[in-house]
Amino acid sequence: MFVGEYIVKLDAKGRIAFPSGLKKQIPAEDLEKPFVVKKDIYEPCLILYPEQEWDTHMYIMKRKLNPFNRVHARIIRDYHRDSARLPFDGSFRLLIPKKLLDDVNIDKEMVLAGQEGKIEIWSKEEYDKQRMDQEVFAKNIEEILGNDTNFYE
């Protein structure tokens, strides 16, 4: 669903103007719905989910986790710990909680990077450091996908 990289800046009130290039990728019926932001569990970034994508994640978790199992209950709690529901304001801006921005070292400039059903939010500096070496990237793609004879099925 989401494609592209967009550099945005926090305004004086800590809001970001949602890029028009990403807004155009949201189905019209979903423009009024809030997004959910969550701290990524693997990388120093935030993940912004449309409500429907978040609901899919919750459905998967509910199928796999039992809230009456102590370990599962802790996983559920920690998964939700660093998340927030974000409605758009009248000017299509988002107010991301300061704690979440601080957790991933975003203070002013950030990158919103579309990745299918989600948008990653990175500090620009960290995002630039994360780029994989081109040769390593090509080798990894070849190892993972290169021998798949059913690639186009």
N, C-alpha and C positions, 0 to 999 in steps of 0.2 A: 504494500500500500504506500509506504513512504520511501521516497528516493531523494537524495541530494544532501549537500552540506551547506549550512547557513551560519554565518557569523552574526551574533547578536550581542547587544550590550544591555546591562541592567540600567534602568533609569534611576533617578534620585530616590524613588520610593521602593526600589528593589524589584520592579516588574520587568518583564521582557515583552517586547512586541513580537507576537508570533509571526514568523516570516510568511509573506503572501504565497511564496512558492510551496510551502507546506500546507497552508490553508486550502489552496486549490486542490490538494490531494485528499481532503476530507470529504466524504460523501455529504451532500446537502442535508440529509436527514440527521447527520451526526454533529453538525456545526453548533448546535445549542447544548450538546452534552459535555459534561466535564471530562477532563483527563485525570489519570492517576499518575503521580510521580513517585518513584521508588529508587532508593539507593541500590546500585547494581551489586550483586553478591560476589562478582569476580574482579571487577575493574573499578578504578577511582572515577566513576561517572554516575550520573543519574539516568534513569530510564523513564520516559514519558509514554504512557499507554493510553490509547483511546479507551473509553469505558467498555466497549464490547470486547476488546483484546484483554483487558484486565479481568473481565468476567470469565473469559475462557481460561485464564490462568487460575482463577479461583475455583472453577469447576474441576480442573485437573488436580488441584491440591485437595479438594474435598473428596475426590475419588481415591486418592492415594494415602491420605493422612486421617488418622483417627484422633479426634480431640480428647478422647478419654485415655489415650496412651501418653504417658508423661513425656517421652522423647518427641513424639509427634506434636504434642501441645507446645513444646518449646520451639520447635521448628516453625509452627504456625505463628507464634508470638514474634519470633525474630524476623520472620518474613514480612510481617506487617509493621514492625517497629519503625522503620525508616521510610514511611510512605505517607502520602497525603492526596486527597481529592482536590483537584484544581479546576474551578470554573473559569471560563474566559470572562473578562469584563466587557463593557460596551464597545471598547476600542480593540477588542481581540488581543488583550494582553493577559499574561499569566503572572501571578505572584507566587513564586516558589519560596517555600519556607527557608529562612536564613540559615537555620541549623543544617538543612540538607546541602545548601550551597557551600557552607563552611566545611562540611564533612568531605567534600570533593575538591576543596580549594578553588572555588569559583568566587572571584571578587568583583569582576566587572565584565570582561569579555569572555564569551563562550561560543562553542560550536554546537549546533543542533544537527545531528547526523541521522538521516532517515535510514531505517533498516527494516524493510517489510512492514510488519504491524506495529512497530515501535519507533521511538525517536530517542537516540542517546544524546545526553547533554554533558559536555566536557568543558573543562577549562581549555581555552585555546592552546595554551602552552603544553598541557598534558596530552591533548589530542594529537598535536604535532609530533610529540615524542613517541606515540604509540604506533606510528606507521611501521609496518613490517618491511624489512629489506625486500626489494623486488625479486631477487633470486630465491630467497627463502620462501616468499609467498608463492612463486611459480612452482617450486619443488613441492611444497605442501599441497597445493591444488592437484598437481600431478599424482602424488601419492594417494590422496584421498579420493579423487574423482577419475583419475586417468585410466584405471583398469575396469571401470564400470561399463560393461557392455549394454546395460539396460538404461543408459543415461536418458534417452529420449522417450521412454515408455511412460 
